[in-house]
Amino acid sequence: MTARSHTANRILEASRKAFNERGYAGTSVTEIATSLGMSQGNLTYHFPTKRDLAMALEDDVLMLMKHQRTSKKQGRLADDYIDHLLFGMKLTWRYRFLLRDRIHYAGEPVGQRQDSELTRDYEDLVALLERIDQEGQFLENKGIDIEVLSRSLWIVSRYWVDYLRELEGLGQVSWTDQKRGIQHHLAVLFPYLKASARKAFQAALDQRQI
């Protein structure tokens, strides 16, 4: 991740919280500066525009995704799958304004960036499902289409926060709400798995703090 000053990191953290709570359009640079007890001029010295704040946070997300993808070594299937799921759900929750608000500051979805990690992250999910197939952990009578299953799981994980806001009317989303999304992801996957695989996946999840 790009090295920044302590002040710049404080500004970005305050911006992330404000964008998550009030939305990009509903947050002003003045409000962010006031929350930090600094002048607007001091803030804009580090980040000249509100768009610069959002883009810096977006760059951080993509860098975190790249680091996760390139640094993690292959382990047990259940552990690798649950780690992939939890990493994505936690990152989506921590930076939840991005999927919701990018159209306001960038004009196109984050997945359309040439350096976006979303496509690679999706490909990693497909690869994990292919590993499940190769290790014989799918039920034999399900007639599984891995591409269809991977897209379904992706949609649950990436757009769960949108569901909470639009269908349940939640103005503020807590991590407890996000954990329900994890359970829904597994509710889509588990009917396709053998009992031994479901047990291994659930044990891997239970071992992690969510």
C-alpha positions, -999 to 999 in steps of 0.1 A, spaced: 0 0 0 12 35 -8 32 51 21 13 81 35 17 105 64 -1 99 96 -24 129 89 -33 115 54 -42 82 70 -64 99 96 -82 118 69 -88 87 48 -101 67 79 -125 96 87 -136 98 51 -142 60 49 -165 61 80 -184 92 67 -189 78 32 -201 45 47 -225 62 71 -239 91 50 -229 82 14 -204 99 -9 -229 124 -21 -242 132 14 -207 139 29 -188 172 25 -151 178 28 -160 204 55 -177 177 76 -147 154 73 -123 182 83 -145 192 112 -147 156 125 -109 156 126 -106 190 143 -86 204 113 -91 232 88 -105 224 54 -73 238 39 -52 213 58 -73 185 45 -73 197 9 -35 200 11 -34 162 13 -64 155 -9 -75 184 -31 -110 171 -38 -136 148 -23 -131 126 -54 -94 122 -45 -105 109 -11 -128 83 -26 -102 72 -52 -75 68 -26 -98 46 -6 -106 26 -37 -69 22 -45 -64 8 -10 -91 -17 -15 -77 -30 -47 -42 -31 -32 -55 -52 -2 -72 -76 -27 -41 -80 -47 -20 -86 -16 -44 -112 -4 -44 -129 -38 -7 -130 -43 5 -137 -7 -18 -165 4 -4 -200 -1 -28 -229 -8 -38 -249 22 -67 -272 31 -97 -266 8 -122 -258 36 -98 -233 51 -90 -216 18 -126 -213 9 -137 -198 42 -107 -175 42 -117 -163 7 -153 -158 17 -146 -139 50 -119 -117 34 -144 -106 7 -173 -101 31 -152 -81 56 -137 -59 29 -171 -53 13 -185 -43 47 -155 -21 56 -156 -2 23 -193 -6 16 -197 28 1 -177 18 -29 -201 -6 -46 -230 17 -38 -216 51 -46 -189 47 -73 -211 61 -100 -212 94 -81 -174 100 -82 -161 78 -110 -189 73 -134 -186 36 -138 -185 4 -116 -152 -4 -99 -151 -37 -119 -146 -16 -150 -112 -3 -139 -84 -19 -159 -65 -27 -127 -96 -39 -108 -91 -70 -87 -127 -80 -88 -124 -101 -119 -94 -120 -104 -113 -124 -71 -142 -139 -90 -118 -162 -108 -104 -173 -75 -139 -183 -64 -144 -203 -96 -110 -220 -89 -121 -229 -54 -153 -245 -67 -133 -264 -92 -111 -277 -64 -143 -289 -46 -152 -308 -78 -117 -322 -83 -116 -334 -47 -150 -352 -51 -168 -331 -25 -199 -323 -46 -229 -345 -44 -229 -367 -75 -266 -363 -83 -268 -325 -84 -257 -319 -120 -236 -289 -110 -228 -260 -134 -198 -244 -117 -201 -211 -136 -238 -207 -126 -230 -216 -90 -200 -193 -88 -221 -164 -102 -249 -171 -76 -224 -171 -48 -207 -140 -60 -240 -121 -62 -249 -131 -26 -215 -120 -12 -210 -87 -32 -245 -73 -31 -257 -84 3 -254 -49 17 -276 -36 -12 -302 -62 -2 -301 -50 34 -306 -14 24 -332 -18 -3 -353 -48 8 -350 -46 46 -347 -8 47 -316 -7 69 -301 28 69 -271 16 89 -256 -19 84 -238 -36 113 -213 -64 111 -240 -86 126 -261 -79 95 -231 -88 73 -226 -121 91 -261 -131 79 -248 -126 44 -221 -152 52 -248 -177 62 -267 -170 31 -236 -176 9 -232 -210 26 -269 -217 23 -265 -216 -14 -233 -237 -14 -240 -264 12 -269 -282 -6 -243 -291 -33 -217 -305 -9 -213 -340 7 -219 -342 44 -182 -345 51 -174 -313 32 -202 -294 49 -188 -304 82 -153 -294 72 -164 -260 59 -185 -253 90 -156 -263 113 -133 -239 94 -159 -211 98 -164 -218 135 -126 -215 141 -125 -180 128 -137 -148 145 -167 -134 126 
